[in-house]
Amino acid sequence: HAVYMEIETMRRLHEYEYAQYMHNFTLMRDDEYGKGYKLIADYLKEKEAEGSHMTPYEAMKKLINGIIDGTVKL
């Protein structure tokens, strides 16, 4: 969650080069940060493909609630 929000914030601040670097670097990681980032990024891609117009922050809240209530599997 923390890394995803860092990258999303950098994008919103128009720091695209840094955001892309962090995105690529994080996708290569095999620790909790990399795994969490991949989970969130995949979830958001899925929602976008479904036609959702949620903001990343709204989608993050929905993802967290889904993990808590068991409707989203890790």
Summary of the structure (lengths in Angstrom):
residues: 74
radius of gyration: 12.4
end to end distance: 13.5
largest distance: 36.4
contacts: 172
relative contact order: 0.13
helix: 76%
strand: 0%
